[in-house]
Amino acid sequence: MKFAALAFDLDGTLYPDFRLFARLIPFFITDNRLLMAMGKARKQLRDSYRSSGSAAGDGEGDFYDAQARIMADVLQRPVVAVKERTERLIYRGWERHFKKIRLFPHVKETLDAFRKAGIKMGLLSDFPPQTKLEYLGIADYWDTVVCSESCGRLKPDSLPFLDLARRMGLPPEQLLYVGNSVSYDVGGAGRVGMKTALIRSKWKSFINGTFVKTPLPGTKSSSEPAPDFVFSGYRQLSEYVLG
């Protein structure tokens, strides 16, 4: 067996994220300022990790408080009101769409094959994943599910990846982490010693209102780190892990 365990990102990795974006178009129109404020807050928190090495907090509540404070400053609204609105409209509001979102082809088939082979499986997502997993019909596959926000730091910070490995009872070097983001998934997991696999379609996901074709990581035209394996379909991943 190549790997003692596999771990997956969720959004854009187990399902095509354009399917979620299409359903969120009304939200982008009516609540764009809230989303932009959240994006600015998360970027500021990520930048603070890199510059100081400190987390937003040691627990889930501390992270959400820190995020809400920055968003409130951007929006010029009370912190409590911004935190409640973010929870209601984004964290809880987006989850209902997952009842109608389909996974990438052959995801369940591949997860079944890994489970049959006795491979441990974990999941690490920046946004709370549990309800999404239930709606997608894959909640029962995982030995460990981690939300990076509950660690107080977002990917690509090392802390969530190390917490994932600790919870799985394995050194990071024995895990293969599967994601769709070179910066957040490949970079973060690779930094702690995990092997990495990148799911990559012809076109990169929706970014700032446009579709942008990007060079393959690890090539001369890209400054991003190279994953250990690049695939476009889940049967390819199954062959790579089990073959």
C-alpha positions, 0 to 999 in steps of 0.5 A: 500500500502506497499510503497509510491514509488519505485525506481530502479537501471538500469544496471544489475537490469532491464536487465541482464548485461551479455548481455551487457558484451557479446556485449562489448568483442571487446571493452574490447580487444581494449580499456581495458586500458581506461576501467581500468583507468576509474575503478581506477578513480571511485574507487578513487573518491568513496574512497575520499567520504568516507575519507573526506565526500566531493564530486568531485564537485557540478555539472555534469561538476565537476565530469567528470573533476575530473574523467578525471584528474585521468584517464589522470594521470593513462594513462599519456595522456592529460586530454582533450583527455582522457575526449573526448575519454571516452565520445565517446567510453564509455558514448556514444559508449556503448549506441547503444548496448541497441537497441538490449538488452532485459529486464528481463522477466516481467519487463514491466508487473510489471512496468505497474502493479505498475503504474496502482496501482498509485505508484510513480516510480523513477530511479537512475543510476551511468551512464547516463540512459536516452538514454538507457531507450529509447532504452530499451522501458521504458523511459515513466515509470518514475516520476523521473530519476537521474544520480548520476554523475550529483550529483557529487558523485557515489553510494553508497554515500548517496547524490544521494539517498537523491537527488532521494527522494527529487525529488520524494517529499518523505522522504527516509523511504517511498521508496523501492529501487530495485537494483542488488548490495549489496554494491552500491544499498542495502548499499547506499539506506539502509544507508539513510533509504530506504527499499531495494530489491535485484534482485539476480540470481544464479551466480553473474555478470561478475567480473574481467574475471570470474564468481563468486558464492557469499554467500547471503547477511545477512548470516554468510558467507557474511559481506554485509548488508541484503536487506529487500527482495530478488527476482529472478523474477519480478513477485515476486517483484510485489507480494511483493509490491502489495500483 
